[in-house]
Amino acid sequence: MLHHTAMPSTSRGLIRILGVGFGLAVIVGSTLGIGILRTPGLVAGQLPNRAAILAVWIVGGLYTLVGAACLAELGTMLPEAGGYYVYARRAFGDAVGFAVGWTDWITYCAVLGYVSIAIGEFSALLVPSLAGHDKAVAILTLAALAALQLAGLRVSSRFQEITTVVKCGAFLTVVVAAMVFAPEIANGDGTASQGSSFAGLIVALQSVVITYGGWQSAMYFSEEDRDPDRNLPRSMIGGVASVIVVYLLVNVALLSVLSIHDLARSTLPAADAAQVLLGGRGREIVTILSIVSLPPMLNAILMIGTRILFAMGRDGLLWRRAAGVTAGGTPAAAMLATTVVALALIATGTFQRLVAVVSFFLAGNYVVCCLALFALRRREPHLPRPFRAWGYPWSAAVVLAGAAAFLAGAAAGDTINAAGAAALLAVGFVIRRGLNGSRGALV
């Protein structure tokens, strides 16, 4: 079978100790976060009533679920560390593989900076004496998680599982409290004050799908899973299904507390709902919830970025030393390089600009991997596929069409950042050429 012959990494240090529990934790932990506390207001502002709001969250979730099922085929067929990079390289060669891997890694470095700063900002809101020290808190938090990674995969994976359980418990507690103590007057007539349009529906769907971002996280760890053939599909599908349920419950809770009109004009509906229920302490509760949601997200993102760089180093497309692994199963050089880049982005503030640029990569890399599914089905039909995409080729065609539409929208709606993304990709190829030119010193 393919994954017994195409995985030299196991003999180079990666250890197989992960299971479904970690897969669920890394998906839920990296998906469930600040987005669901903010996005419901934007979605409600585009739609006419409660039924339409909940329907859009369901449709967006089902689209994500189908995408997870499609890419679970690639993950079980090629159960190697690195995620998108692995599938793109197998389907389209080193150049495309490098482009996807480089941009995916840069994306996670930028998001590391963004999430770390968010922890610093929320901490300052909760503890006023930390005001003005956002960057210091962000840097210390990320450095602490890097130290946790050096303790080994067993420690970092357990941290992911425990903090994700705490996060889910906190979210569900808030949801139940909102439903139980919701004031009757908030229900109104269930109709928004504004009308809706097809363009508004598209904006709402885009916002919902973006809020589901992070659903693919388990794919990056398939090489460290004890049984990826069985566990990866369960993690992908179960993780997305869990997030769909939580997102629906959060929206139902918000709609129990706020009228459609109030929800539609709220930029942070979770805080507004908490204020209705708890008065002045409401925003403090939401700040605590936000802080609780971020450590498992930050840990997952650091682990993912590390695996991308590790895989590219092992294949000789970037720094070869990045393929080194500690006895505990951590690709230490890759993790330290990822951390240093993220810390530099935090210190200089350039992550803010970079986050806008790399959103283009998220859409582009998804398109490439959807195309990889078609390409590998056609070119290598006899490769073992322990899990097959539901309803192929129609399901994959729907996922690809949606991904292409998001990419086109991102390029047309923000040409400056699209150009910045292209420039950043070009920089990657320049760096690769420089590394190739000095290969003897790097091996």
BELBELPE-V688621 format. One record per residue. N is the residue number from 1. RES is the residue in three letters. SS is DSSP state (hx for helix, st for strand, lp for the rest). OMEGA is omega in whole degrees, -180 to 180 (* if undefined). Layout:
BEGIN
n=[N,N]
res=[RES,RES]
ss=[SS,SS]
omega=[OMEGA,OMEGA]
END
This chain:
BEGIN
n=[1,2,3,4,5,6,7,8,9,10,11,12,13,14,15,16,17,18,19,20,21,22,23,24,25,26,27,28,29,30,31,32,33,34,35,36,37,38,39,40,41,42,43,44,45,46,47,48,49,50,51,52,53,54,55,56,57,58,59,60,61,62,63,64,65,66,67,68,69,70,71,72,73,74,75,76,77,78,79,80,81,82,83,84,85,86,87,88,89,90,91,92,93,94,95,96,97,98,99,100,101,102,103,104,105,106,107,108,109,110,111,112,113,114,115,116,117,118,119,120,121,122,123,124,125,126,127,128,129,130,131,132,133,134,135,136,137,138,139,140,141,142,143,144,145,146,147,148,149,150,151,152,153,154,155,156,157,158,159,160,161,162,163,164,165,166,167,168,169,170,171,172,173,174,175,176,177,178,179,180,181,182,183,184,185,186,187,188,189,190,191,192,193,194,195,196,197,198,199,200,201,202,203,204,205,206,207,208,209,210,211,212,213,214,215,216,217,218,219,220,221,222,223,224,225,226,227,228,229,230,231,232,233,234,235,236,237,238,239,240,241,242,243,244,245,246,247,248,249,250,251,252,253,254,255,256,257,258,259,260,261,262,263,264,265,266,267,268,269,270,271,272,273,274,275,276,277,278,279,280,281,282,283,284,285,286,287,288,289,290,291,292,293,294,295,296,297,298,299,300,301,302,303,304,305,306,307,308,309,310,311,312,313,314,315,316,317,318,319,320,321,322,323,324,325,326,327,328,329,330,331,332,333,334,335,336,337,338,339,340,341,342,343,344,345,346,347,348,349,350,351,352,353,354,355,356,357,358,359,360,361,362,363,364,365,366,367,368,369,370,371,372,373,374,375,376,377,378,379,380,381,382,383,384,385,386,387,388,389,390,391,392,393,394,395,396,397,398,399,400,401,402,403,404,405,406,407,408,409,410,411,412,413,414,415,416,417,418,419,420,421,422,423,424,425,426,427,428,429,430,431,432,433,434,435,436,437,438,439,440,441,442,443]
res=[MET,LEU,HIS,HIS,THR,ALA,MET,PRO,SER,THR,SER,ARG,GLY,LEU,ILE,ARG,ILE,LEU,GLY,VAL,GLY,PHE,GLY,LEU,ALA,VAL,ILE,VAL,GLY,SER,THR,LEU,GLY,ILE,GLY,ILE,LEU,ARG,THR,PRO,GLY,LEU,VAL,ALA,GLY,GLN,LEU,PRO,ASN,ARG,ALA,ALA,ILE,LEU,ALA,VAL,TRP,ILE,VAL,GLY,GLY,LEU,TYR,THR,LEU,VAL,GLY,ALA,ALA,CYS,LEU,ALA,GLU,LEU,GLY,THR,MET,LEU,PRO,GLU,ALA,GLY,GLY,TYR,TYR,VAL,TYR,ALA,ARG,ARG,ALA,PHE,GLY,ASP,ALA,VAL,GLY,PHE,ALA,VAL,GLY,TRP,THR,ASP,TRP,ILE,THR,TYR,CYS,ALA,VAL,LEU,GLY,TYR,VAL,SER,ILE,ALA,ILE,GLY,GLU,PHE,SER,ALA,LEU,LEU,VAL,PRO,SER,LEU,ALA,GLY,HIS,ASP,LYS,ALA,VAL,ALA,ILE,LEU,THR,LEU,ALA,ALA,LEU,ALA,ALA,LEU,GLN,LEU,ALA,GLY,LEU,ARG,VAL,SER,SER,ARG,PHE,GLN,GLU,ILE,THR,THR,VAL,VAL,LYS,CYS,GLY,ALA,PHE,LEU,THR,VAL,VAL,VAL,ALA,ALA,MET,VAL,PHE,ALA,PRO,GLU,ILE,ALA,ASN,GLY,ASP,GLY,THR,ALA,SER,GLN,GLY,SER,SER,PHE,ALA,GLY,LEU,ILE,VAL,ALA,LEU,GLN,SER,VAL,VAL,ILE,THR,TYR,GLY,GLY,TRP,GLN,SER,ALA,MET,TYR,PHE,SER,GLU,GLU,ASP,ARG,ASP,PRO,ASP,ARG,ASN,LEU,PRO,ARG,SER,MET,ILE,GLY,GLY,VAL,ALA,SER,VAL,ILE,VAL,VAL,TYR,LEU,LEU,VAL,ASN,VAL,ALA,LEU,LEU,SER,VAL,LEU,SER,ILE,HIS,ASP,LEU,ALA,ARG,SER,THR,LEU,PRO,ALA,ALA,ASP,ALA,ALA,GLN,VAL,LEU,LEU,GLY,GLY,ARG,GLY,ARG,GLU,ILE,VAL,THR,ILE,LEU,SER,ILE,VAL,SER,LEU,PRO,PRO,MET,LEU,ASN,ALA,ILE,LEU,MET,ILE,GLY,THR,ARG,ILE,LEU,PHE,ALA,MET,GLY,ARG,ASP,GLY,LEU,LEU,TRP,ARG,ARG,ALA,ALA,GLY,VAL,THR,ALA,GLY,GLY,THR,PRO,ALA,ALA,ALA,MET,LEU,ALA,THR,THR,VAL,VAL,ALA,LEU,ALA,LEU,ILE,ALA,THR,GLY,THR,PHE,GLN,ARG,LEU,VAL,ALA,VAL,VAL,SER,PHE,PHE,LEU,ALA,GLY,ASN,TYR,VAL,VAL,CYS,CYS,LEU,ALA,LEU,PHE,ALA,LEU,ARG,ARG,ARG,GLU,PRO,HIS,LEU,PRO,ARG,PRO,PHE,ARG,ALA,TRP,GLY,TYR,PRO,TRP,SER,ALA,ALA,VAL,VAL,LEU,ALA,GLY,ALA,ALA,ALA,PHE,LEU,ALA,GLY,ALA,ALA,ALA,GLY,ASP,THR,ILE,ASN,ALA,ALA,GLY,ALA,ALA,ALA,LEU,LEU,ALA,VAL,GLY,PHE,VAL,ILE,ARG,ARG,GLY,LEU,ASN,GLY,SER,ARG,GLY,ALA,LEU,VAL]
ss=[lp,hx,hx,hx,hx,lp,lp,hx,hx,hx,hx,hx,lp,lp,lp,lp,lp,st,lp,hx,hx,hx,hx,hx,hx,hx,hx,hx,hx,hx,hx,lp,lp,hx,hx,hx,hx,hx,hx,hx,hx,hx,hx,hx,lp,lp,lp,lp,st,hx,hx,hx,hx,hx,hx,hx,hx,hx,hx,hx,hx,hx,hx,hx,hx,hx,hx,hx,hx,hx,hx,hx,hx,hx,hx,hx,hx,lp,lp,lp,lp,lp,lp,hx,hx,hx,hx,hx,hx,hx,hx,hx,lp,hx,hx,hx,hx,hx,hx,hx,hx,hx,hx,hx,hx,hx,hx,hx,hx,hx,hx,hx,hx,hx,hx,hx,hx,hx,hx,hx,hx,hx,hx,hx,hx,hx,lp,hx,hx,hx,lp,lp,lp,hx,hx,hx,hx,hx,hx,hx,hx,hx,hx,hx,hx,hx,hx,hx,hx,hx,lp,lp,hx,hx,hx,hx,hx,hx,hx,hx,hx,hx,hx,hx,hx,hx,hx,hx,hx,hx,hx,hx,hx,hx,hx,hx,hx,hx,hx,hx,hx,lp,lp,hx,hx,hx,lp,lp,lp,lp,st,lp,lp,lp,lp,lp,lp,hx,hx,hx,hx,hx,hx,hx,hx,hx,hx,hx,hx,hx,hx,lp,lp,lp,lp,lp,hx,hx,hx,hx,hx,hx,hx,hx,st,lp,lp,hx,hx,hx,hx,hx,hx,hx,hx,hx,hx,hx,hx,hx,hx,hx,hx,hx,hx,hx,hx,hx,hx,hx,hx,hx,hx,hx,hx,hx,hx,lp,lp,hx,hx,hx,hx,hx,lp,lp,lp,lp,hx,hx,hx,hx,hx,hx,hx,hx,hx,hx,hx,hx,hx,hx,hx,hx,hx,hx,hx,hx,hx,hx,hx,hx,hx,hx,hx,hx,hx,hx,hx,hx,hx,hx,hx,hx,hx,hx,hx,hx,hx,hx,hx,hx,hx,hx,lp,lp,lp,lp,lp,hx,hx,hx,hx,lp,lp,lp,lp,lp,lp,lp,lp,hx,hx,hx,hx,hx,hx,hx,hx,hx,hx,hx,hx,hx,hx,hx,hx,hx,lp,lp,hx,hx,hx,hx,hx,hx,hx,hx,hx,hx,hx,hx,hx,hx,hx,hx,hx,hx,hx,hx,hx,hx,hx,hx,hx,hx,hx,hx,hx,lp,lp,lp,lp,lp,lp,lp,lp,lp,lp,lp,lp,lp,lp,hx,hx,hx,hx,hx,hx,hx,hx,hx,hx,hx,hx,hx,hx,hx,hx,hx,hx,hx,hx,lp,hx,hx,hx,hx,hx,hx,hx,hx,hx,hx,hx,hx,hx,hx,hx,hx,hx,hx,hx,hx,hx,hx,hx,lp,hx,hx,hx,hx,lp]
omega=[-172,-173,169,-177,-174,-175,180,-174,-178,179,-179,171,179,-176,-177,180,-175,179,-177,-179,178,180,177,-177,-177,177,-180,-178,-178,-179,-176,-177,-174,-176,-177,176,-177,-169,-178,178,179,-180,-180,180,-178,-169,-169,-174,-177,-178,180,180,-179,180,180,177,178,-179,177,178,179,176,178,-180,178,176,178,179,179,-177,173,175,179,-178,178,178,-180,-175,-179,177,174,174,-175,-178,-176,-176,179,-179,-180,-176,-168,175,-174,-175,179,178,178,-179,180,-179,-180,-177,178,179,178,179,-178,175,179,-180,173,178,-178,-178,179,178,178,177,178,-178,180,177,179,176,-177,180,-174,-179,178,-179,-178,180,-177,-177,180,178,-180,-178,180,180,-180,178,179,179,175,177,177,179,-178,177,176,-177,-179,-179,-177,179,177,176,179,-178,-177,-178,177,176,178,180,-179,177,180,179,-177,176,179,180,-179,179,180,-179,-177,-173,-179,177,-177,-174,-178,-172,176,-179,177,-178,178,-180,-179,176,178,-179,177,178,178,178,179,178,180,179,178,-179,-180,-178,177,-180,175,-180,-176,-177,-175,-168,-175,-178,-176,-174,-174,180,-180,179,-179,-178,-175,180,-179,-170,-177,177,179,179,-177,-176,179,179,179,179,179,-180,177,-179,-179,-179,178,179,178,180,177,179,179,179,176,-175,-176,171,178,-179,-179,178,-176,-177,-179,176,175,-173,179,179,179,178,179,179,176,-176,-169,-179,-174,-178,-177,-179,177,178,-180,175,177,179,179,180,179,-176,-169,-179,178,176,-179,179,180,-178,178,179,-180,179,178,-178,178,-178,176,-177,180,177,179,-179,177,-179,172,-175,-175,-179,178,-180,178,-176,178,178,179,177,179,171,-166,-178,179,180,-180,178,179,180,-179,178,180,178,177,178,178,-176,-177,-178,-176,178,-179,177,-175,180,178,-179,-172,176,176,179,180,180,-177,-179,176,177,-179,-178,173,177,179,178,178,-176,-178,174,-177,-172,-177,-175,-175,176,177,178,-177,176,179,-180,177,171,179,8,-173,180,179,179,178,179,179,180,178,179,179,179,177,179,179,179,179,-179,-178,-175,-177,-175,-179,180,174,177,177,178,179,179,179,176,178,177,179,180,176,179,179,179,178,178,178,-179,-180,-174,-177,-179,-173,-176,*]
END
